[in-house]
Amino acid sequence: MKKGLFLLLFLGLFASEAHAINEKKLIDMTYPFAEETLHWPTAQPFKLEKVNEGMTPQGFWYSSYNYSASEHVGTHLDAPFHFAQGKWTTDQIPLERTIGPGVIINVRGKAEANRDYQLQVVDIRTWERRHGKIPPGAIVLMYSGWGKFWGDRKSYFGTDQPDDVTNLRFPGFSKEAAEFLIKERKIDAVGIDTPSIDYGPSRDFIVHQVFGRANVPIFENVANLNRLPPKGATIFAIPMKIKGGSGAPLRIFALLP
């Protein structure tokens, strides 16, 4: 079945049964946005400015705020345009590319042994031997276990020094794994539970380039991957629709089978 038809049927069923969804089957994969939300060392952090908060003279409650931040703070989308000129900006990404069957590749043990671990093609093939071939249109998420460090900047990034991008240490994808997923498995989107799809020591961000050139959206700082099964969940990744954007804050969640 083509993914477009699958989505129409699934979303129709989802809508008709929305009132009856078991909340235990919904997994929120988004970290809250707040001033303490982790952000790239050179990026503007999230800021919430109070404009109004309190009872009005008319006797009703009213609150209103302004917010500001980099596109790439907390749980967020990297649009292909971020590292590939002429490819999709945030608003140009079709929604059908950010909704689909989730494939969770667990490399937590390897990441614990090596902070600089990069997902390899052998990890993908090992997953397939256990769970079957990755279907076209899948959303592939690498689970490194890095979420245990969320909130601790030094542990999560490898450095807690402002503007320090030379001592970053965290896992990511290898170029070979990215090319395999694009050419051999024709995935729709990809994500990770670390600050970047490229591992910390990267200087050329080659994985961003590879996925960007193929118009594959990237999700970073994804939460709660430990709560998802290797296959069977449906991923919904809904970014703020920023016209011409290179990325956006992301609300991502999963519906378990």
C-alpha positions as CSV (number, residue, x, y, z in Angstrom):
1,M,0.0,0.0,0.0
2,K,1.4,3.4,-0.9
3,K,2.2,5.6,2.0
4,G,-0.2,8.4,0.9
5,L,-3.2,6.0,0.9
6,F,-2.0,4.5,4.2
7,L,-2.0,7.9,5.8
8,L,-5.4,8.8,4.5
9,L,-6.9,5.6,5.9
10,F,-4.9,5.9,9.1
11,L,-5.8,9.5,9.8
12,G,-9.5,8.9,8.9
13,L,-9.5,6.1,11.5
14,F,-7.5,8.3,13.9
15,A,-10.0,11.1,13.6
16,S,-13.1,8.8,14.0
17,E,-11.6,7.2,17.1
18,A,-9.9,10.3,18.6
19,H,-12.4,10.5,21.4
20,A,-11.5,6.9,22.4
21,I,-7.7,7.0,22.1
22,N,-6.0,5.3,25.1
23,E,-3.7,7.9,26.5
24,K,-1.3,5.1,27.5
25,K,-0.6,4.6,23.8
26,L,0.4,8.2,23.2
27,I,4.1,8.9,23.9
28,D,5.2,12.6,24.0
29,M,8.7,12.8,22.5
30,T,9.2,16.5,23.0
31,Y,11.1,18.3,25.7
32,P,9.3,21.4,27.1
33,F,10.5,24.8,25.9
34,A,11.8,27.0,28.7
35,E,14.8,29.2,29.5
36,E,16.6,26.1,30.8
37,T,16.0,24.1,27.6
38,L,19.3,23.0,26.1
39,H,20.4,24.6,23.0
40,W,23.4,24.6,20.6
41,P,26.3,26.4,22.2
42,T,26.2,29.3,19.6
43,A,22.4,29.5,19.3
44,Q,20.0,31.9,21.0
45,P,18.3,30.1,23.9
46,F,14.5,30.0,24.4
47,K,13.1,33.0,26.3
48,L,9.5,33.7,27.5
49,E,8.7,37.3,28.3
50,K,5.6,38.1,30.4
51,V,3.4,40.7,28.8
52,N,0.2,40.2,30.9
53,E,-0.6,37.9,33.7
54,G,-3.4,38.5,36.2
55,M,-6.9,39.6,36.8
56,T,-8.2,42.4,34.6
57,P,-10.2,45.3,35.8
58,Q,-13.2,43.6,34.2
59,G,-12.8,40.7,36.6
60,F,-11.5,37.9,34.3
61,W,-8.1,36.2,34.1
62,Y,-5.8,37.2,31.2
63,S,-2.2,36.0,30.4
64,S,-0.1,36.7,27.4
65,Y,3.6,36.3,26.6
66,N,6.3,36.9,23.9
67,Y,8.8,34.2,23.1
68,S,12.1,34.2,21.2
69,A,14.7,31.5,20.4
70,S,16.8,30.0,17.7
71,E,14.9,27.6,15.3
72,H,17.3,25.0,16.5
73,V,16.6,24.8,20.3
74,G,15.3,21.9,22.3
75,T,13.4,19.3,20.3
76,H,13.4,20.6,16.8
77,L,13.3,20.0,13.1
78,D,16.2,20.6,10.7
79,A,14.8,21.4,7.3
80,P,16.8,20.1,4.3
81,F,17.6,23.7,3.4
82,H,19.6,23.9,6.7
83,F,22.6,22.3,4.9
84,A,21.4,22.0,1.2
85,Q,20.8,25.0,-0.9
86,G,17.6,24.9,-2.9
87,K,16.1,22.1,-0.9
88,W,12.9,22.2,1.2
89,T,12.6,25.0,3.7
90,T,10.6,24.3,6.9
91,D,7.3,25.4,5.3
92,Q,7.8,23.4,2.2
93,I,8.1,20.0,3.8
94,P,5.0,17.9,3.1
95,L,3.3,16.7,6.2
96,E,3.2,13.2,4.9
97,R,7.0,13.2,5.2
98,T,6.8,13.8,8.9
99,I,4.1,11.2,9.7
100,G,4.8,7.5,9.3
101,P,5.9,4.2,10.7
102,G,8.6,4.5,13.4
103,V,11.8,2.4,13.3
104,I,13.8,2.7,16.5
105,I,17.4,1.5,16.2
106,N,18.9,0.9,19.6
107,V,22.6,1.5,19.9
108,R,22.6,2.5,23.6
109,G,25.2,-0.1,24.6
110,K,27.6,1.1,21.9
111,A,27.0,4.7,22.8
112,E,27.7,4.1,26.5
113,A,31.0,2.5,25.5
114,N,32.0,5.3,23.0
115,R,30.6,8.8,23.3
116,D,31.7,9.4,19.7
117,Y,29.8,6.4,18.3
118,Q,28.3,6.7,14.8
119,L,25.4,4.5,13.6
120,Q,26.7,2.0,11.1
121,V,25.1,0.1,8.3
122,V,25.7,-3.1,10.3
123,D,23.4,-1.7,13.1
124,I,20.7,-1.2,10.5
125,R,21.1,-4.7,9.1
126,T,21.1,-6.2,12.6
127,W,17.8,-4.4,13.3
128,E,16.4,-5.8,10.0
129,R,17.5,-9.4,10.9
130,R,15.4,-9.1,14.0
131,H,12.4,-7.1,12.8
132,G,12.2,-7.3,9.0
133,K,13.2,-4.9,6.3
134,I,12.7,-1.2,6.9
135,P,9.7,-0.1,4.8
136,P,9.9,2.8,2.4
137,G,8.5,5.9,4.0
138,A,9.7,5.0,7.4
139,I,10.8,7.5,10.0
140,V,14.1,6.1,11.4
141,L,15.1,7.2,14.9
142,M,18.5,6.4,16.5
143,Y,18.2,5.6,20.3
144,S,21.5,6.2,22.0
145,G,20.2,6.6,25.5
146,W,21.4,10.2,25.6
147,G,18.1,11.4,27.0
148,K,19.5,10.4,30.5
149,F,21.7,13.4,30.3
150,W,19.0,15.9,29.4
151,G,19.3,19.0,31.6
152,D,23.0,18.5,32.3
153,R,24.7,20.6,29.6
154,K,28.2,19.2,30.2
155,S,27.1,15.6,30.0
156,Y,24.8,16.1,27.1
157,F,27.1,18.1,24.9
158,G,30.5,17.1,26.3
159,T,31.2,20.7,27.3
160,D,29.3,23.4,29.2
161,Q,31.4,26.4,28.0
162,P,29.6,29.1,26.2
163,D,30.2,29.1,22.4
164,D,32.4,26.0,22.7
165,V,31.9,23.9,19.5
166,T,35.3,22.3,19.5
167,N,34.8,19.9,22.4
168,L,31.4,18.4,21.6
169,R,31.1,14.7,22.4
170,F,28.0,12.8,21.6
171,P,26.8,10.0,19.2
172,G,25.4,10.5,15.7
173,F,24.9,8.9,12.3
174,S,27.7,7.9,10.0
175,K,27.7,9.1,6.4
176,E,27.5,5.5,5.2
177,A,24.4,4.8,7.3
178,A,22.7,8.0,6.0
179,E,23.4,7.0,2.4
180,F,22.2,3.5,2.9
181,L,18.9,4.7,4.4
182,I,18.3,7.1,1.5
183,K,19.4,5.0,-1.4
184,E,18.5,1.5,-0.2
185,R,15.5,2.0,2.1
186,K,14.0,5.3,0.8
187,I,13.1,6.6,4.3
188,D,11.0,9.8,4.7
189,A,12.6,11.3,7.8
190,V,15.2,10.6,10.4
191,G,15.9,11.6,14.1
192,I,18.0,11.2,17.1
193,D,18.0,11.7,20.9
194,T,21.2,13.8,20.9
195,P,21.9,17.4,19.9
196,S,22.8,16.6,16.3
197,I,22.4,14.0,13.7
198,D,26.2,14.4,13.1
199,Y,28.3,13.1,16.0
200,G,29.9,15.8,18.3
201,P,33.4,16.0,16.8
202,S,32.1,16.5,13.2
203,R,33.4,19.6,11.5
204,D,31.8,19.3,8.1
205,F,28.3,18.1,9.2
206,I,28.4,15.6,6.4
207,V,25.3,13.7,7.6
208,H,23.3,16.9,7.6
209,Q,24.5,17.5,4.0
210,V,23.7,14.0,2.8
211,F,20.1,14.0,4.3
212,G,19.6,17.6,3.2
213,R,20.5,16.9,-0.4
214,A,18.0,14.1,-0.4
215,N,15.2,16.3,1.1
216,V,15.1,14.2,4.2
217,P,13.9,16.1,7.3
218,I,15.9,15.7,10.5
219,F,14.6,15.6,14.1
220,E,17.0,16.3,17.0
221,N,16.8,16.2,20.8
222,V,14.0,13.7,20.6
223,A,12.7,12.6,24.0
224,N,11.5,9.3,25.4
225,L,12.8,6.9,22.7
226,N,13.2,4.3,25.5
227,R,9.4,4.1,25.6
228,L,9.0,3.1,22.0
229,P,9.1,-0.4,20.5
230,P,11.6,-1.2,17.7
231,K,8.7,-1.1,15.2
232,G,4.9,-0.7,15.2
233,A,4.5,2.9,16.5
234,T,3.3,5.7,14.2
235,I,5.3,8.9,14.5
236,F,3.8,12.3,14.2
237,A,6.4,15.1,13.9
238,I,4.7,18.5,13.5
239,P,7.0,21.6,13.2
240,M,6.1,25.2,13.5
241,K,5.5,26.3,9.9
242,I,8.2,29.0,9.5
243,K,8.2,30.4,6.0
244,G,11.7,30.1,4.5
245,G,13.0,28.6,7.7
246,S,16.0,26.3,8.1
247,G,14.3,24.6,11.1
248,A,11.6,25.0,13.7
249,P,10.5,23.9,17.2
250,L,8.9,20.5,16.9
251,R,6.1,18.7,18.6
252,I,6.7,15.1,18.1
253,F,4.8,12.1,19.5
254,A,4.1,8.5,18.8
255,L,0.9,6.4,18.8
256,L,1.8,2.9,20.0
257,P,0.2,-0.1,18.2
